[in-house]
């Protein structure tokens, strides 16, 4: 090797590597645009990216964001987390990501302007050169973690999600000492703009019991209130992907999390810029993301689609809106046309007196706008609703198997219109038994069913009565006519080969008796040509006339 070649080799060895060291960021070695950190298993990468590939001169100031995306087995860059969503850099400002001696991650531009920081406070880190220093590590779960020199976690990206819900992440509501530290998934503004969009998916901070998909402040979809279950579902997305969801309750928090079956393809939940909450899985065969599930699934389970006192019946092959028992469409014509916004109305008004009762509707997603009543047993919950005339429904869940301290009951009561409920399919652990207040319910007897039976039976009885009266009238008419015309004869009238006896001969058997035959001309004359003035009623078998 000649002298010049040796010098060149030495210079190459002294040059900094194109990527930051392995899977972590350390003090005094910032991450710059064009370099990445890759997790230990190669699953995720951290770096600066531009959401658009347009490189025309008019767009030479493309926005740059710090993000995390799938690395090894997803060739199409899919970003799952973004840091500086509200403050992008440009490709002319040379942004960097640095780890400071206060254990903070900082994104800044070439002029030193801070675009984003982790805002870790109250951390004392040794500053001597011989002391251990904090590190930022990208885990193979996609979680970026800042660690104290003693190994404890000071900050993690999983607690500050963007639009994606990854396996192992917690979507939670905190209470106790960590109250107010809620998690929200927020969509991108557009597929090419990672700034915060208008759609969000999160646990309802007001009740800490249910999850919403919002468009701004308007709800688009709502999961039912938490019933106290620990394992929510084992969801078979396809032949190779199983999603295991669980709700975990501790003294400090309630959170939703999930894991995937061994060997499953890359899979995530995401709030899309179009306003859907989707379960997506990477398909190696088609080199594209496959949507395994999308919510809202049906038009009728969009928030409030079935109107007040209406519900989405998911037990049908094509789910549609129905009225709760004891209610009927407020506008039957609109309801028939598939317009359900006006909802349903009571068939009988409440009286708040003897006769009002509660009808149990099992397998329901409880409605929204409930009031949580603390520390009530089932009997006490029922009594609280029964004794209040404005209470129209209640539901109850025992949380003692999931909550070890505090209030281990869940009593929900409703004082206004019931809105946004569903009939669940099968034995769904997230379903409630909803008790709705109705009139004409007493001592467990549903008087509405008796009334309905009466409504069905009454026309039948009336029709039968009219038919009997008609037959008797015709028989009487004929008999009187025969007696007047030929009182002494016992003749037989023959019609179509059928012989009908006028009276019973002495010693004849009862089965020989048949109804008399009457000519049409006689009936026409007796009813004055079927005049409406002579009609006395009408049934299922025709009209009844007086003579």
Long-range contacts (C-beta under 8 A, 24 or more apart in sequence): 23-137, 23-138, 23-139, 24-135, 24-136, 24-137, 24-138, 25-97, 25-98, 25-99, 25-105, 25-135, 25-136, 26-99, 26-133, 26-135, 26-136, 27-99, 27-100, 27-101, 27-133, 27-134, 30-96, 30-97, 30-98, 30-99, 31-96, 31-97, 31-98, 32-94, 32-95, 32-96, 33-64, 33-89, 33-91, 33-94, 33-95, 33-96, 37-138, 38-71, 38-138, 39-71, 39-138, 39-139, 39-140, 39-142, 40-139, 40-140, 41-140, 42-71, 42-72, 42-140, 43-70, 43-71, 43-72, 43-73, 43-140, 43-141, 43-142, 44-68, 44-69, 44-70, 44-71, 44-80, 44-138, 44-139, 44-140, 44-141, 44-142, 45-69, 45-70, 45-71, 45-138, 46-138, 46-144, 48-89, 48-95, 48-97, 49-77, 49-79, 50-91, 51-79, 51-192, 51-193, 51-194, 52-192, 60-91, 60-92, 61-90, 61-91, 61-92, 62-90, 62-91, 63-88, 63-89, 63-90, 64-88, 64-89, 64-90, 64-91, 64-95, 65-89, 65-194, 66-95, 66-97, 66-107, 66-116, 67-194, 68-138, 68-142, 68-144, 68-157, 70-142, 70-266, 70-282, 73-266, 73-282, 73-284, 74-266, 74-282, 75-287, 76-287, 76-288, 76-289, 78-282, 78-289, 79-162, 79-194, 80-142, 80-162, 80-163, 80-164, 80-166, 80-268, 81-142, 81-144, 81-157, 81-161, 81-162, 81-164, 82-162, 82-194, 83-107, 83-116, 83-157, 84-115, 84-116, 85-162, 85-194, 85-195, 85-196, 86-195, 86-196, 87-115, 87-116, 88-115, 88-195, 89-115, 99-134, 99-135, 99-136, 99-146, 101-125, 101-127, 101-133, 101-134, 103-134, 103-146, 103-148, 103-154, 103-155, 104-146, 105-136, 105-144, 105-146, 105-155, 118-146, 118-155, 120-146, 120-154, 120-155, 123-148, 123-154, 125-149, 141-166, 141-167, 141-168, 142-166, 143-168, 143-169, 159-183, 161-185, 162-186, 162-194, 163-187, 163-188, 163-197, 163-270, 163-271, 163-272, 164-268, 164-269, 164-270, 165-201, 165-258, 165-268, 165-269, 165-270, 166-268, 167-258, 167-259, 167-260, 167-267, 167-268, 168-257, 168-259, 169-257, 170-253, 170-255, 170-256, 170-257, 171-201, 171-202, 171-203, 171-211, 171-255, 171-256, 171-257, 172-203, 172-253, 172-254, 172-255, 172-256, 173-203, 173-204, 173-205, 173-208, 173-253, 173-254, 173-255, 174-252, 174-253, 175-208, 175-252, 175-253, 175-254, 176-251, 176-252, 176-253, 177-252, 178-252, 178-253, 183-255, 185-269, 185-270, 185-271, 186-271, 187-271, 187-272, 187-273, 187-275, 188-273, 189-273, 190-273, 191-273, 197-273, 198-275, 199-271, 199-272, 199-273, 199-275, 200-271, 201-271, 201-277, 203-254, 203-256, 207-370, 207-372, 208-254, 209-372, 209-410, 210-368, 211-256, 212-303, 213-271, 213-275, 213-277, 213-295, 213-296, 215-275, 219-303, 219-304, 219-368, 219-420, 220-275, 220-296, 220-302, 220-303, 221-277, 221-295, 221-296, 221-301, 221-302, 221-303, 222-303, 222-368, 222-420, 223-365, 223-430, 224-365, 224-366, 224-422, 224-430, 224-431, 224-432, 225-366, 225-370, 225-395, 225-397, 225-410, 225-412, 225-432, 226-254, 226-397, 226-410, 226-430, 227-397, 227-410, 227-429, 227-430, 227-431, 227-432, 228-397, 228-398, 228-399, 228-401, 228-402, 228-403, 228-410, 229-402, 229-429, 229-430, 230-401, 230-402, 231-429, 232-256, 232-429, 232-430, 233-429, 235-293, 237-267, 237-279, 237-281, 237-292, 237-293, 238-281, 238-290, 238-292, 240-264, 240-265, 241-265, 241-267, 241-281, 241-292, 243-267, 243-279, 247-402, 249-399, 249-402, 249-403, 251-404, 251-405, 251-406, 267-292, 300-340, 301-422, 303-368, 303-420, 304-368, 304-419, 304-420, 305-340, 305-341, 306-340, 306-343, 306-420, 306-421, 307-340, 307-341, 307-342, 307-343, 307-344, 307-419, 308-343, 308-344, 308-417, 308-418, 308-419, 309-343, 309-344, 309-345, 309-346, 309-417, 309-418, 310-340, 310-343, 310-344, 311-364, 311-421, 311-422, 311-423, 312-421, 312-422, 312-423, 313-422, 313-423, 314-422, 314-423, 314-424, 314-425, 315-423, 315-424, 315-425, 322-423, 324-361, 324-418, 324-421, 324-436, 325-359, 325-361, 325-436, 325-438, 325-448, 326-359, 326-436, 326-438, 326-439, 326-448, 343-417, 346-438, 346-439, 347-448, 348-438, 348-439, 348-440, 348-448, 349-439, 350-389, 350-392, 350-437, 350-438, 350-439, 351-439, 352-389, 354-442, 355-439, 355-440, 355-441, 355-442, 355-447, 356-437, 356-438, 356-439, 356-441, 357-437, 357-438, 357-441, 357-442, 357-443, 357-444, 358-382, 358-385, 358-386, 358-393, 358-394, 358-435, 358-436, 358-437, 358-438, 358-441, 359-435, 359-436, 359-438, 359-441, 359-446, 360-433, 360-434, 360-435, 361-433, 361-434, 361-435, 361-436, 362-431, 362-433, 363-423, 363-424, 363-428, 363-431, 363-433, 364-421, 364-422, 364-423, 364-424, 364-431, 364-432, 364-433, 364-434, 365-421, 365-422, 365-423, 365-424, 365-430, 365-431, 365-432, 366-395, 366-412, 366-421, 366-432, 366-434, 367-393, 367-414, 367-418, 367-419, 367-420, 367-421, 367-434, 368-419, 368-420, 369-414, 369-416, 369-417, 369-419, 370-395, 370-412, 370-413, 370-414, 371-412, 371-413, 371-414, 371-415, 372-410, 372-411, 372-412, 373-411, 373-412, 373-413, 374-407, 374-409, 374-411, 375-407, 375-409, 376-409, 376-411, 377-409, 380-411, 381-409, 381-411, 381-413, 382-435, 384-411, 384-413, 385-413, 385-435, 385-437, 388-413, 388-415, 390-415, 391-415, 391-437, 392-416, 392-417, 392-418, 392-436, 392-437, 393-418, 393-434, 393-435, 393-436, 393-437, 394-435, 395-432, 395-433, 395-434, 395-435, 396-432, 396-433, 397-432, 459-540, 462-539, 463-539, 463-540, 463-541, 465-539, 466-537, 466-538, 466-539, 466-541, 466-544, 467-539, 467-541, 469-544, 470-541, 470-542, 470-544, 471-515, 473-544, 473-547, 474-516, 474-518, 474-523, 475-515, 475-516, 477-518, 477-522, 477-523, 477-526, 477-547, 478-516, 478-517, 478-518, 478-522, 479-516, 481-522, 493-517
